[in-house]
């Protein structure tokens, strides 16, 4: 429900106590209508991902604390 021109950033956060913690990877910034990026996780980030504590957050003009938030998961094989 957010127009792409309103998106300011997309970032991966480390969760802390069920809330967004620090940004560990910035995937796009202002003015990016689309983005594709591959990042290499550190061993600690990989462990945190497996624990379910990495989140993707989309920031927008009218939602500076996050327009959308989703937990990142590794699909089971």
PQR file with spaces between the fields and no chain letter, atoms N, CA, C, O and H, PARSE charges and radii, in Angstrom:
ATOM       1  N    UNK     1       0.798   -1.200    0.000 -0.4000 1.5000
ATOM       2  CA   UNK     1       0.000    0.000    0.000 -0.0000 2.0000
ATOM       3  C    UNK     1       0.843    1.267    0.000  0.5500 1.7000
ATOM       4  O    UNK     1       0.312    2.356    0.223 -0.5500 1.4000
ATOM       5  N    UNK     2       2.154    1.148   -0.247 -0.4000 1.5000
ATOM       6  CA   UNK     2       3.026    2.329   -0.281 -0.0000 2.0000
ATOM       7  C    UNK     2       3.553    2.500   -1.699  0.5500 1.7000
ATOM       8  O    UNK     2       4.112    1.567   -2.275 -0.5500 1.4000
ATOM       9  H    UNK     2       2.585    0.264   -0.429  0.4000 1.0000
ATOM      10  N    UNK     3       3.374    3.690   -2.260 -0.4000 1.5000
ATOM      11  CA   UNK     3       3.869    3.965   -3.609 -0.0000 2.0000
ATOM      12  C    UNK     3       5.391    3.926   -3.609  0.5500 1.7000
ATOM      13  O    UNK     3       6.028    4.381   -2.659 -0.5500 1.4000
ATOM      14  H    UNK     3       2.920    4.448   -1.793  0.4000 1.0000
ATOM      15  N    UNK     4       5.970    3.385   -4.670 -0.4000 1.5000
ATOM      16  CA   UNK     4       7.428    3.210   -4.690 -0.0000 2.0000
ATOM      17  C    UNK     4       8.193    4.514   -4.548  0.5500 1.7000
ATOM      18  O    UNK     4       9.297    4.521   -4.002 -0.5500 1.4000
ATOM      19  H    UNK     4       5.453    3.016   -5.442  0.4000 1.0000
ATOM      20  N    UNK     5       7.632    5.623   -5.028 -0.4000 1.5000
ATOM      21  CA   UNK     5       8.340    6.899   -4.882 -0.0000 2.0000
ATOM      22  C    UNK     5       8.342    7.399   -3.436  0.5500 1.7000
ATOM      23  O    UNK     5       9.088    8.318   -3.097 -0.5500 1.4000
ATOM      24  H    UNK     5       6.736    5.617   -5.472  0.4000 1.0000
ATOM      25  N    UNK     6       7.515    6.802   -2.591 -0.4000 1.5000
ATOM      26  CA   UNK     6       7.460    7.159   -1.174 -0.0000 2.0000
ATOM      27  C    UNK     6       8.456    6.368   -0.334  0.5500 1.7000
ATOM      28  O    UNK     6       8.699    6.713    0.822 -0.5500 1.4000
ATOM      29  H    UNK     6       6.908    6.056   -2.865  0.4000 1.0000
ATOM      30  N    UNK     7       9.040    5.302   -0.904 -0.4000 1.5000
ATOM      31  CA   UNK     7       9.973    4.464   -0.152 -0.0000 2.0000
ATOM      32  C    UNK     7      11.320    5.166   -0.018  0.5500 1.7000
ATOM      33  O    UNK     7      11.892    5.634   -1.002 -0.5500 1.4000
ATOM      34  H    UNK     7       8.843    5.022   -1.843  0.4000 1.0000
ATOM      35  N    UNK     8      11.811    5.230    1.203 -0.4000 1.5000
ATOM      36  CA   UNK     8      13.083    5.899    1.480 -0.0000 2.0000
ATOM      37  C    UNK     8      14.236    4.924    1.649  0.5500 1.7000
ATOM      38  O    UNK     8      15.375    5.259    1.322 -0.5500 1.4000
ATOM      39  H    UNK     8      11.346    4.849    2.003  0.4000 1.0000
ATOM      40  N    UNK     9      13.964    3.721    2.155 -0.4000 1.5000
ATOM      41  CA   UNK     9      15.035    2.752    2.374 -0.0000 2.0000
ATOM      42  C    UNK     9      14.445    1.373    2.660  0.5500 1.7000
ATOM      43  O    UNK     9      13.307    1.234    3.107 -0.5500 1.4000
ATOM      44  H    UNK     9      13.039    3.449    2.421  0.4000 1.0000
ATOM      45  N    UNK    10      15.266    0.362    2.385 -0.4000 1.5000
ATOM      46  CA   UNK    10      14.960   -1.013    2.759 -0.0000 2.0000
ATOM      47  C    UNK    10      16.212   -1.521    3.463  0.5500 1.7000
ATOM      48  O    UNK    10      17.320   -1.401    2.941 -0.5500 1.4000
ATOM      49  H    UNK    10      16.191    0.475    2.021  0.4000 1.0000
ATOM      50  N    UNK    11      16.028   -2.090    4.652 -0.4000 1.5000
ATOM      51  CA   UNK    11      17.183   -2.509    5.447 -0.0000 2.0000
ATOM      52  C    UNK    11      16.904   -3.815    6.179  0.5500 1.7000
ATOM      53  O    UNK    11      15.756   -4.163    6.454 -0.5500 1.4000
ATOM      54  H    UNK    11      15.127   -2.187    5.076  0.4000 1.0000
ATOM      55  N    UNK    12      17.977   -4.523    6.485 -0.4000 1.5000
ATOM      56  CA   UNK    12      17.899   -5.719    7.318 -0.0000 2.0000
ATOM      57  C    UNK    12      18.352   -5.322    8.717  0.5500 1.7000
ATOM      58  O    UNK    12      19.417   -4.732    8.903 -0.5500 1.4000
ATOM      59  H    UNK    12      18.910   -4.241    6.262  0.4000 1.0000
ATOM      60  N    UNK    13      17.522   -5.660    9.690 -0.4000 1.5000
ATOM      61  CA   UNK    13      17.797   -5.342   11.096 -0.0000 2.0000
ATOM      62  C    UNK    13      17.986   -6.613   11.894  0.5500 1.7000
ATOM      63  O    UNK    13      17.436   -7.665   11.568 -0.5500 1.4000
ATOM      64  H    UNK    13      16.658   -6.139    9.539  0.4000 1.0000
ATOM      65  N    UNK    14      18.760   -6.494   12.923 -0.4000 1.5000
ATOM      66  CA   UNK    14      18.878   -7.525   13.945 -0.0000 2.0000
ATOM      67  C    UNK    14      17.789   -7.247   14.972  0.5500 1.7000
ATOM      68  O    UNK    14      17.675   -6.120   15.456 -0.5500 1.4000
ATOM      69  H    UNK    14      19.206   -5.639   13.188  0.4000 1.0000
ATOM      70  N    UNK    15      16.988   -8.248   15.312 -0.4000 1.5000
ATOM      71  CA   UNK    15      15.924   -8.049   16.297 -0.0000 2.0000
ATOM      72  C    UNK    15      16.499   -8.068   17.706  0.5500 1.7000
ATOM      73  O    UNK    15      17.404   -8.841   18.021 -0.5500 1.4000
ATOM      74  H    UNK    15      17.080   -9.163   14.919  0.4000 1.0000
ATOM      75  N    UNK    16      15.960   -7.211   18.528 -0.4000 1.5000
ATOM      76  CA   UNK    16      16.345   -7.145   19.940 -0.0000 2.0000
ATOM      77  C    UNK    16      15.062   -7.124   20.761  0.5500 1.7000
ATOM      78  O    UNK    16      14.285   -6.174   20.674 -0.5500 1.4000
ATOM      79  H    UNK    16      15.225   -6.583   18.273  0.4000 1.0000
ATOM      80  N    UNK    17      14.839   -8.152   21.549 -0.4000 1.5000
ATOM      81  CA   UNK    17      13.658   -8.231   22.414 -0.0000 2.0000
ATOM      82  C    UNK    17      12.360   -8.039   21.633  0.5500 1.7000
ATOM      83  O    UNK    17      11.438   -7.385   22.122 -0.5500 1.4000
ATOM      84  H    UNK    17      15.471   -8.924   21.620  0.4000 1.0000
ATOM      85  N    UNK    18      12.275   -8.607   20.413 -0.4000 1.5000
ATOM      86  CA   UNK    18      11.063   -8.522   19.609 -0.0000 2.0000
ATOM      87  C    UNK    18      10.881   -7.215   18.873  0.5500 1.7000
ATOM      88  O    UNK    18       9.864   -7.010   18.210 -0.5500 1.4000
ATOM      89  H    UNK    18      13.023   -9.138   20.016  0.4000 1.0000
ATOM      90  N    UNK    19      11.851   -6.329   18.981 -0.4000 1.5000
ATOM      91  CA   UNK    19      11.783   -5.027   18.297 -0.0000 2.0000
ATOM      92  C    UNK    19      12.980   -4.894   17.374  0.5500 1.7000
ATOM      93  O    UNK    19      13.956   -5.635   17.491 -0.5500 1.4000
ATOM      94  H    UNK    19      12.677   -6.495   19.520  0.4000 1.0000
ATOM      95  N    UNK    20      12.894   -3.927   16.441 -0.4000 1.5000
ATOM      96  CA   UNK    20      14.018   -3.694   15.545 -0.0000 2.0000
ATOM      97  C    UNK    20      15.235   -3.256   16.324  0.5500 1.7000
ATOM      98  O    UNK    20      15.168   -2.353   17.159 -0.5500 1.4000
ATOM      99  H    UNK    20      12.101   -3.324   16.346  0.4000 1.0000
ATOM     100  N    UNK    21      16.350   -3.907   16.042 -0.4000 1.5000
ATOM     101  CA   UNK    21      17.627   -3.517   16.616 -0.0000 2.0000
ATOM     102  C    UNK    21      18.420   -2.780   15.543  0.5500 1.7000
ATOM     103  O    UNK    21      17.838   -2.108   14.692 -0.5500 1.4000
ATOM     104  H    UNK    21      16.405   -4.641   15.364  0.4000 1.0000
ATOM     105  N    UNK    22      19.726   -2.901   15.579 -0.4000 1.5000
ATOM     106  CA   UNK    22      20.566   -2.166   14.632 -0.0000 2.0000
ATOM     107  C    UNK    22      20.419   -2.675   13.200  0.5500 1.7000
ATOM     108  O    UNK    22      20.123   -3.845   12.959 -0.5500 1.4000
ATOM     109  H    UNK    22      20.199   -3.446   16.270  0.4000 1.0000
ATOM     110  N    UNK    23      20.638   -1.754   12.257 -0.4000 1.5000
ATOM     111  CA   UNK    23      20.690   -2.122   10.837 -0.0000 2.0000
ATOM     112  C    UNK    23      21.985   -2.892   10.614  0.5500 1.7000
ATOM     113  O    UNK    23      23.058   -2.430   11.000 -0.5500 1.4000
ATOM     114  H    UNK    23      20.879   -0.803   12.453  0.4000 1.0000
ATOM     115  N    UNK    24      21.887   -4.072    9.988 -0.4000 1.5000
ATOM     116  CA   UNK    24      23.090   -4.838    9.677 -0.0000 2.0000
ATOM     117  C    UNK    24      23.407   -4.792    8.185  0.5500 1.7000
ATOM     118  O    UNK    24      24.548   -5.013    7.780 -0.5500 1.4000
ATOM     119  H    UNK    24      21.015   -4.448    9.674  0.4000 1.0000
ATOM     120  N    UNK    25      22.375   -4.498    7.360 -0.4000 1.5000
ATOM     121  CA   UNK    25      22.599   -4.338    5.915 -0.0000 2.0000
ATOM     122  C    UNK    25      21.558   -3.376    5.367  0.5500 1.7000
ATOM     123  O    UNK    25      20.363   -3.540    5.613 -0.5500 1.4000
ATOM     124  H    UNK    25      21.448   -4.318    7.689  0.4000 1.0000
ATOM     125  N    UNK    26      22.009   -2.376    4.625 -0.4000 1.5000
ATOM     126  CA   UNK    26      21.099   -1.468    3.930 -0.0000 2.0000
ATOM     127  C    UNK    26      21.004   -1.972    2.497  0.5500 1.7000
ATOM     128  O    UNK    26      22.015   -2.073    1.802 -0.5500 1.4000
ATOM     129  H    UNK    26      22.980   -2.243    4.425  0.4000 1.0000
ATOM     130  N    UNK    27      19.789   -2.288    2.055 -0.4000 1.5000
ATOM     131  CA   UNK    27      19.595   -2.878    0.735 -0.0000 2.0000
ATOM     132  C    UNK    27      19.277   -1.852   -0.338  0.5500 1.7000
ATOM     133  O    UNK    27      19.611   -2.060   -1.504 -0.5500 1.4000
ATOM     134  H    UNK    27      18.968   -2.206    2.620  0.4000 1.0000
ATOM     135  N    UNK    28      18.635   -0.744    0.032 -0.4000 1.5000
ATOM     136  CA   UNK    28      18.382    0.331   -0.926 -0.0000 2.0000
ATOM     137  C    UNK    28      18.149    1.626   -0.168  0.5500 1.7000
ATOM     138  O    UNK    28      17.885    1.637    1.035 -0.5500 1.4000
ATOM     139  H    UNK    28      18.363   -0.575    0.979  0.4000 1.0000
ATOM     140  N    UNK    29      18.254    2.705   -0.909 -0.4000 1.5000
ATOM     141  CA   UNK    29      18.067    4.021   -0.309 -0.0000 2.0000
ATOM     142  C    UNK    29      17.003    4.801   -1.044  0.5500 1.7000
ATOM     143  O    UNK    29      16.269    4.233   -1.853 -0.5500 1.4000
ATOM     144  H    UNK    29      18.469    2.696   -1.886  0.4000 1.0000
ATOM     145  N    UNK    30      16.901    6.096   -0.779 -0.4000 1.5000
ATOM     146  CA   UNK    30      15.886    6.941   -1.393 -0.0000 2.0000
ATOM     147  C    UNK    30      15.971    6.921   -2.920  0.5500 1.7000
ATOM     148  O    UNK    30      17.054    6.842   -3.501 -0.5500 1.4000
ATOM     149  H    UNK    30      17.497    6.558   -0.122  0.4000 1.0000
ATOM     150  N    UNK    31      14.814    6.995   -3.541 -0.4000 1.5000
ATOM     151  CA   UNK    31      14.757    7.114   -5.001 -0.0000 2.0000
ATOM     152  C    UNK    31      14.934    5.819   -5.756  0.5500 1.7000
ATOM     153  O    UNK    31      14.922    5.831   -6.987 -0.5500 1.4000
ATOM     154  H    UNK    31      13.934    7.059   -3.069  0.4000 1.0000
ATOM     155  N    UNK    32      15.096    4.711   -5.078 -0.4000 1.5000
ATOM     156  CA   UNK    32      15.281    3.427   -5.756 -0.0000 2.0000
ATOM     157  C    UNK    32      13.908    2.807   -6.018  0.5500 1.7000
ATOM     158  O    UNK    32      13.249    2.337   -5.090 -0.5500 1.4000
ATOM     159  H    UNK    32      15.105    4.702   -4.078  0.4000 1.0000
ATOM     160  N    UNK    33      13.479    2.806   -7.283 -0.4000 1.5000
ATOM     161  CA   UNK    33      12.181    2.219   -7.631 -0.0000 2.0000
ATOM     162  C    UNK    33      12.227    0.699   -7.496  0.5500 1.7000
ATOM     163  O    UNK    33      11.214    0.059   -7.213 -0.5500 1.4000
ATOM     164  H    UNK    33      14.014    3.187   -8.037  0.4000 1.0000
ATOM     165  N    UNK    34      13.407    0.133   -7.699 -0.4000 1.5000
ATOM     166  CA   UNK    34      13.595   -1.300   -7.482 -0.0000 2.0000
ATOM     167  C    UNK    34      15.059   -1.530   -7.137  0.5500 1.7000
ATOM     168  O    UNK    34      15.923   -0.701   -7.425 -0.5500 1.4000
ATOM     169  H    UNK    34      14.230    0.652   -7.929  0.4000 1.0000
ATOM     170  N    UNK    35      15.316   -2.664   -6.518 -0.4000 1.5000
ATOM     171  CA   UNK    35      16.690   -2.965   -6.123 -0.0000 2.0000
ATOM     172  C    UNK    35      16.884   -4.465   -6.069  0.5500 1.7000
ATOM     173  O    UNK    35      15.959   -5.222   -5.772 -0.5500 1.4000
ATOM     174  H    UNK    35      14.614   -3.337   -6.284  0.4000 1.0000
ATOM     175  N    UNK    36      18.092   -4.874   -6.359 -0.4000 1.5000
ATOM     176  CA   UNK    36      18.473   -6.268   -6.238 -0.0000 2.0000
ATOM     177  C    UNK    36      19.853   -6.270   -5.611  0.5500 1.7000
ATOM     178  O    UNK    36      20.766   -5.606   -6.104 -0.5500 1.4000
ATOM     179  H    UNK    36      18.843   -4.259   -6.601  0.4000 1.0000
ATOM     180  N    UNK    37      20.006   -7.009   -4.532 -0.4000 1.5000
ATOM     181  CA   UNK    37      21.287   -6.981   -3.845 -0.0000 2.0000
ATOM     182  C    UNK    37      21.532   -8.317   -3.173  0.5500 1.7000
ATOM     183  O    UNK    37      20.617   -8.944   -2.640 -0.5500 1.4000
ATOM     184  H    UNK    37      19.265   -7.548   -4.132  0.4000 1.0000
ATOM     185  N    UNK    38      22.759   -8.729   -3.208 -0.4000 1.5000
ATOM     186  CA   UNK    38      23.179   -9.939   -2.516 -0.0000 2.0000
ATOM     187  C    UNK    38      24.166   -9.535   -1.437  0.5500 1.7000
ATOM     188  O    UNK    38      25.093   -8.766   -1.693 -0.5500 1.4000
ATOM     189  H    UNK    38      23.502   -8.219   -3.641  0.4000 1.0000
ATOM     190  N    UNK    39      23.969  -10.055   -0.223 -0.4000 1.5000
ATOM     191  CA   UNK    39      24.883   -9.749    0.871 -0.0000 2.0000
ATOM     192  C    UNK    39      25.414  -11.054    1.445  0.5500 1.7000
ATOM     193  O    UNK    39      24.745  -12.087    1.408 -0.5500 1.4000
ATOM     194  H    UNK    39      23.216  -10.679   -0.016  0.4000 1.0000
ATOM     195  N    UNK    40      26.605  -10.988    1.965 -0.4000 1.5000
ATOM     196  CA   UNK    40      27.192  -12.143    2.642 -0.0000 2.0000
ATOM     197  C    UNK    40      27.060  -11.918    4.138  0.5500 1.7000
ATOM     198  O    UNK    40      27.540  -10.918    4.673 -0.5500 1.4000
ATOM     199  H    UNK    40      27.149  -10.149    1.995  0.4000 1.0000
ATOM     200  N    UNK    41      26.409  -12.850    4.803 -0.4000 1.5000
ATOM     201  CA   UNK    41      26.222  -12.728    6.244 -0.0000 2.0000
ATOM     202  C    UNK    41      27.476  -13.170    6.979  0.5500 1.7000
ATOM     203  O    UNK    41      28.158  -14.107    6.564 -0.5500 1.4000
ATOM     204  H    UNK    41      26.020  -13.662    4.369  0.4000 1.0000
ATOM     205  N    UNK    42      27.767  -12.491    8.061 -0.4000 1.5000
ATOM     206  CA   UNK    42      28.848  -12.912    8.940 -0.0000 2.0000
ATOM     207  C    UNK    42      28.390  -14.186    9.647  0.5500 1.7000
ATOM     208  O    UNK    42      27.200  -14.502    9.629 -0.5500 1.4000
ATOM     209  H    UNK    42      27.214  -11.730    8.398  0.4000 1.0000
ATOM     210  N    UNK    43      29.308  -14.918   10.264 -0.4000 1.5000
ATOM     211  CA   UNK    43      28.880  -16.097   11.026 -0.0000 2.0000
ATOM     212  C    UNK    43      27.837  -15.765   12.099  0.5500 1.7000
ATOM     213  O    UNK    43      26.894  -16.531   12.300 -0.5500 1.4000
ATOM     214  H    UNK    43      30.275  -14.661   10.279  0.4000 1.0000
ATOM     215  N    UNK    44      27.995  -14.656   12.773 -0.4000 1.5000
ATOM     216  CA   UNK    44      27.024  -14.259   13.800 -0.0000 2.0000
ATOM     217  C    UNK    44      25.673  -13.948   13.159  0.5500 1.7000
ATOM     218  O    UNK    44      24.637  -14.365   13.677 -0.5500 1.4000
ATOM     219  H    UNK    44      28.761  -14.034   12.610  0.4000 1.0000
ATOM     220  N    UNK    45      25.669  -13.223   12.041 -0.4000 1.5000
ATOM     221  CA   UNK    45      24.416  -12.914   11.353 -0.0000 2.0000
ATOM     222  C    UNK    45      23.737  -14.184   10.859  0.5500 1.7000
ATOM     223  O    UNK    45      22.511  -14.286   10.910 -0.5500 1.4000
ATOM     224  H    UNK    45      26.511  -12.884   11.621  0.4000 1.0000
ATOM     225  N    UNK    46      24.508  -15.148   10.386 -0.4000 1.5000
ATOM     226  CA   UNK    46      23.945  -16.425    9.939 -0.0000 2.0000
ATOM     227  C    UNK    46      23.263  -17.147   11.093  0.5500 1.7000
ATOM     228  O    UNK    46      22.176  -17.703   10.933 -0.5500 1.4000
ATOM     229  H    UNK    46      25.503  -15.066   10.345  0.4000 1.0000
ATOM     230  N    UNK    47      23.903  -17.135   12.250 -0.4000 1.5000
ATOM     231  CA   UNK    47      23.324  -17.767   13.437 -0.0000 2.0000
ATOM     232  C    UNK    47      22.026  -17.072   13.837  0.5500 1.7000
ATOM     233  O    UNK    47      21.036  -17.727   14.162 -0.5500 1.4000
ATOM     234  H    UNK    47      24.786  -16.684   12.380  0.4000 1.0000
ATOM     235  N    UNK    48      22.039  -15.753   13.812 -0.4000 1.5000
ATOM     236  CA   UNK    48      20.861  -14.968   14.169 -0.0000 2.0000
ATOM     237  C    UNK    48      19.727  -15.226   13.167  0.5500 1.7000
ATOM     238  O    UNK    48      18.562  -15.314   13.556 -0.5500 1.4000
ATOM     239  H    UNK    48      22.844  -15.221   13.548  0.4000 1.0000
ATOM     240  N    UNK    49      20.068  -15.346   11.881 -0.4000 1.5000
ATOM     241  CA   UNK    49      19.066  -15.677   10.862 -0.0000 2.0000
ATOM     242  C    UNK    49      18.404  -17.010   11.186  0.5500 1.7000
ATOM     243  O    UNK    49      17.180  -17.127   11.125 -0.5500 1.4000
ATOM     244  H    UNK    49      21.014  -15.275   11.565  0.4000 1.0000
ATOM     245  N    UNK    50      19.201  -18.008   11.526 -0.4000 1.5000
ATOM     246  CA   UNK    50      18.665  -19.333   11.838 -0.0000 2.0000
ATOM     247  C    UNK    50      17.787  -19.302   13.094  0.5500 1.7000
ATOM     248  O    UNK    50      16.883  -20.124   13.240 -0.5500 1.4000
ATOM     249  H    UNK    50      20.195  -17.913   11.575  0.4000 1.0000
ATOM     250  N    UNK    51      18.051  -18.363   13.991 -0.4000 1.5000
ATOM     251  CA   UNK    51      17.244  -18.197   15.197 -0.0000 2.0000
ATOM     252  C    UNK    51      15.955  -17.418   14.926  0.5500 1.7000
ATOM     253  O    UNK    51      15.081  -17.333   15.788 -0.5500 1.4000
ATOM     254  H    UNK    51      18.786  -17.695   13.872  0.4000 1.0000
ATOM     255  N    UNK    52      15.843  -16.847   13.715 -0.4000 1.5000
ATOM     256  CA   UNK    52      14.656  -16.066   13.367 -0.0000 2.0000
ATOM     257  C    UNK    52      14.686  -14.643   13.862  0.5500 1.7000
ATOM     258  O    UNK    52      13.637  -14.041   14.093 -0.5500 1.4000
ATOM     259  H    UNK    52      16.553  -16.916   13.014  0.4000 1.0000
ATOM     260  N    UNK    53      15.890  -14.088   14.032 -0.4000 1.5000
ATOM     261  CA   UNK    53      16.002  -12.734   14.583 -0.0000 2.0000
ATOM     262  C    UNK    53      16.556  -11.704   13.611  0.5500 1.7000
ATOM     263  O    UNK    53      17.115  -10.693   14.036 -0.5500 1.4000
ATOM     264  H    UNK    53      16.742  -14.576   13.845  0.4000 1.0000
ATOM     265  N    UNK    54      16.407  -11.948   12.300 -0.4000 1.5000
ATOM     266  CA   UNK    54      16.719  -10.923   11.303 -0.0000 2.0000
ATOM     267  C    UNK    54      15.413  -10.497   10.647  0.5500 1.7000
ATOM     268  O    UNK    54      14.575  -11.335   10.314 -0.5500 1.4000
ATOM     269  H    UNK    54      15.953  -12.770   11.955  0.4000 1.0000
ATOM     270  N    UNK    55      15.243   -9.194   10.463 -0.4000 1.5000
ATOM     271  CA   UNK    55      14.026   -8.637    9.891 -0.0000 2.0000
ATOM     272  C    UNK    55      14.340   -7.707    8.731  0.5500 1.7000
ATOM     273  O    UNK    55      15.353   -7.008    8.727 -0.5500 1.4000
ATOM     274  H    UNK    55      15.924   -8.513   10.734  0.4000 1.0000
ATOM     275  N    UNK    56      13.443   -7.715    7.743 -0.4000 1.5000
ATOM     276  CA   UNK    56      13.496   -6.769    6.635 -0.0000 2.0000
ATOM     277  C    UNK    56      12.517   -5.656    6.970  0.5500 1.7000
ATOM     278  O    UNK    56      11.364   -5.925    7.307 -0.5500 1.4000
ATOM     279  H    UNK    56      12.620   -8.283    7.746  0.4000 1.0000
ATOM     280  N    UNK    57      12.962   -4.413    6.880 -0.4000 1.5000
ATOM     281  CA   UNK    57      12.101   -3.272    7.181 -0.0000 2.0000
ATOM     282  C    UNK    57      12.111   -2.317    5.988  0.5500 1.7000
ATOM     283  O    UNK    57      13.167   -1.982    5.450 -0.5500 1.4000
ATOM     284  H    UNK    57      13.899   -4.195    6.606  0.4000 1.0000
ATOM     285  N    UNK    58      10.914   -1.887    5.587 -0.4000 1.5000
ATOM     286  CA   UNK    58      10.743   -0.921    4.503 -0.0000 2.0000
ATOM     287  C    UNK    58      10.349    0.404    5.142  0.5500 1.7000
ATOM     288  O    UNK    58       9.354    0.482    5.862 -0.5500 1.4000
ATOM     289  H    UNK    58      10.057   -2.159    6.024  0.4000 1.0000
ATOM     290  N    UNK    59      11.136    1.449    4.877 -0.4000 1.5000
ATOM     291  CA   UNK    59      10.872    2.786    5.410 -0.0000 2.0000
ATOM     292  C    UNK    59      10.278    3.660    4.316  0.5500 1.7000
ATOM     293  O    UNK    59      10.715    3.615    3.166 -0.5500 1.4000
ATOM     294  H    UNK    59      11.945    1.386    4.292  0.4000 1.0000
ATOM     295  N    UNK    60       9.279    4.456    4.682 -0.4000 1.5000
ATOM     296  CA   UNK    60       8.617    5.326    3.709 -0.0000 2.0000
ATOM     297  C    UNK    60       8.409    6.715    4.297  0.5500 1.7000
ATOM     298  O    UNK    60       8.503    6.929    5.506 -0.5500 1.4000
ATOM     299  H    UNK    60       8.923    4.493    5.616  0.4000 1.0000
ATOM     300  N    UNK    61       8.123    7.647    3.398 -0.4000 1.5000
ATOM     301  CA   UNK    61       7.937    9.053    3.791 -0.0000 2.0000
ATOM     302  C    UNK    61       6.946    9.199    4.944  0.5500 1.7000
ATOM     303  O    UNK    61       7.234    9.881    5.927 -0.5500 1.4000
ATOM     304  H    UNK    61       8.046    7.473    2.416  0.4000 1.0000
ATOM     305  N    UNK    62       5.791    8.568    4.828 -0.4000 1.5000
ATOM     306  CA   UNK    62       4.763    8.690    5.857 -0.0000 2.0000
ATOM     307  C    UNK    62       4.885    7.640    6.959  0.5500 1.7000
ATOM     308  O    UNK    62       4.067    7.602    7.879 -0.5500 1.4000
ATOM     309  H    UNK    62       5.557    8.014    4.029  0.4000 1.0000
ATOM     310  N    UNK    63       5.907    6.789    6.865 -0.4000 1.5000
ATOM     311  CA   UNK    63       6.124    5.736    7.861 -0.0000 2.0000
ATOM     312  C    UNK    63       7.614    5.668    8.223  0.5500 1.7000
ATOM     313  O    UNK    63       8.285    4.693    7.885 -0.5500 1.4000
ATOM     314  H    UNK    63       6.571    6.820    6.118  0.4000 1.0000
ATOM     315  N    UNK    64       8.134    6.697    8.909 -0.4000 1.5000
ATOM     316  CA   UNK    64       9.568    6.743    9.197 -0.0000 2.0000
ATOM     317  C    UNK    64      10.062    5.643   10.127  0.5500 1.7000
ATOM     318  O    UNK    64      11.263    5.383   10.190 -0.5500 1.4000
ATOM     319  H    UNK    64       7.588    7.489    9.184  0.4000 1.0000
ATOM     320  N    UNK    65       9.152    4.992   10.852 -0.4000 1.5000
ATOM     321  CA   UNK    65       9.566    3.896   11.715 -0.0000 2.0000
ATOM     322  C    UNK    65       9.354    2.538   11.057  0.5500 1.7000
ATOM     323  O    UNK    65       9.599    1.495   11.664 -0.5500 1.4000
ATOM     324  H    UNK    65       8.175    5.203   10.801  0.4000 1.0000
ATOM     325  N    UNK    66       8.897    2.564    9.814 -0.4000 1.5000
ATOM     326  CA   UNK    66       8.724    1.329    9.057 -0.0000 2.0000
ATOM     327  C    UNK    66       7.315    1.151    8.534  0.5500 1.7000
ATOM     328  O    UNK    66       6.360    1.115    9.311 -0.5500 1.4000
ATOM     329  H    UNK    66       8.697    3.411    9.321  0.4000 1.0000
ATOM     330  N    UNK    67       7.176    1.038    7.212 -0.4000 1.5000
ATOM     331  CA   UNK    67       5.878    0.820    6.578 -0.0000 2.0000
ATOM     332  C    UNK    67       5.552   -0.662    6.540  0.5500 1.7000
ATOM     333  O    UNK    67       4.384   -1.048    6.526 -0.5500 1.4000
ATOM     334  H    UNK    67       7.951    1.067    6.581  0.4000 1.0000
ATOM     335  N    UNK    68       6.583   -1.485    6.523 -0.4000 1.5000
ATOM     336  CA   UNK    68       6.401   -2.939    6.502 -0.0000 2.0000
ATOM     337  C    UNK    68       7.590   -3.576    7.197  0.5500 1.7000
ATOM     338  O    UNK    68       8.708   -3.065    7.143 -0.5500 1.4000
ATOM     339  H    UNK    68       7.532   -1.171    6.534  0.4000 1.0000
ATOM     340  N    UNK    69       7.330   -4.703    7.853 -0.4000 1.5000
ATOM     341  CA   UNK    69       8.380   -5.403    8.586 -0.0000 2.0000
ATOM     342  C    UNK    69       8.114   -6.890    8.435  0.5500 1.7000
ATOM     343  O    UNK    69       6.989   -7.346    8.636 -0.5500 1.4000
ATOM     344  H    UNK    69       6.421   -5.118    7.897  0.4000 1.0000
ATOM     345  N    UNK    70       9.143   -7.646    8.083 -0.4000 1.5000
ATOM     346  CA   UNK    70       8.971   -9.088    7.917 -0.0000 2.0000
ATOM     347  C    UNK    70      10.189   -9.827    8.442  0.5500 1.7000
ATOM     348  O    UNK    70      11.328   -9.431    8.195 -0.5500 1.4000
ATOM     349  H    UNK    70      10.057   -7.275    7.920  0.4000 1.0000
ATOM     350  N    UNK    71       9.933  -10.915    9.174 -0.4000 1.5000
ATOM     351  CA   UNK    71      11.023  -11.754    9.675 -0.0000 2.0000
ATOM     352  C    UNK    71      11.585  -12.549    8.511  0.5500 1.7000
ATOM     353  O    UNK    71      10.828  -13.092    7.706 -0.5500 1.4000
ATOM     354  H    UNK    71       9.008  -11.237    9.374  0.4000 1.0000
ATOM     355  N    UNK    72      12.905  -12.622    8.415 -0.4000 1.5000
ATOM     356  CA   UNK    72      13.560  -13.397    7.375 -0.0000 2.0000
ATOM     357  C    UNK    72      13.725  -14.832    7.863  0.5500 1.7000
ATOM     358  O    UNK    72      14.146  -15.067    8.996 -0.5500 1.4000
ATOM     359  H    UNK    72      13.520  -12.181    9.069  0.4000 1.0000
ATOM     360  N    UNK    73      13.390  -15.789    6.998 -0.4000 1.5000
ATOM     361  CA   UNK    73      13.486  -17.198    7.361 -0.0000 2.0000
ATOM     362  C    UNK    73      14.196  -17.974    6.259  0.5500 1.7000
ATOM     363  O    UNK    73      14.176  -17.581    5.092 -0.5500 1.4000
ATOM     364  H    UNK    73      13.049  -15.598    6.078  0.4000 1.0000
ATOM     365  N    UNK    74      14.812  -19.062    6.641 -0.4000 1.5000
ATOM     366  CA   UNK    74      15.457  -19.968    5.688 -0.0000 2.0000
ATOM     367  C    UNK    74      14.462  -21.081    5.407  0.5500 1.7000
ATOM     368  O    UNK    74      14.017  -21.755    6.336 -0.5500 1.4000
ATOM     369  H    UNK    74      14.828  -19.381    7.589  0.4000 1.0000
ATOM     370  N    UNK    75      14.101  -21.291    4.132 -0.4000 1.5000
ATOM     371  CA   UNK    75      13.145  -22.353    3.822 -0.0000 2.0000
ATOM     372  C    UNK    75      13.695  -23.719    4.220  0.5500 1.7000
ATOM     373  O    UNK    75      14.887  -23.989    4.080 -0.5500 1.4000
ATOM     374  H    UNK    75      14.462  -20.744    3.377  0.4000 1.0000
ATOM     375  N    UNK    76      12.814  -24.564    4.714 -0.4000 1.5000
ATOM     376  CA   UNK    76      13.260  -25.916    5.069 -0.0000 2.0000
ATOM     377  C    UNK    76      13.408  -26.727    3.796  0.5500 1.7000
ATOM     378  O    UNK    76      12.729  -26.481    2.799 -0.5500 1.4000
ATOM     379  H    UNK    76      11.845  -24.345    4.828  0.4000 1.0000
ATOM     380  N    UNK    77      14.305  -27.693    3.847 -0.4000 1.5000
ATOM     381  CA   UNK    77      14.559  -28.516    2.656 -0.0000 2.0000
ATOM     382  C    UNK    77      13.735  -29.753    2.681  0.5500 1.7000
ATOM     383  O    UNK    77      13.814  -30.567    1.761 -0.5500 1.4000
ATOM     384  H    UNK    77      14.857  -27.892    4.657  0.4000 1.0000
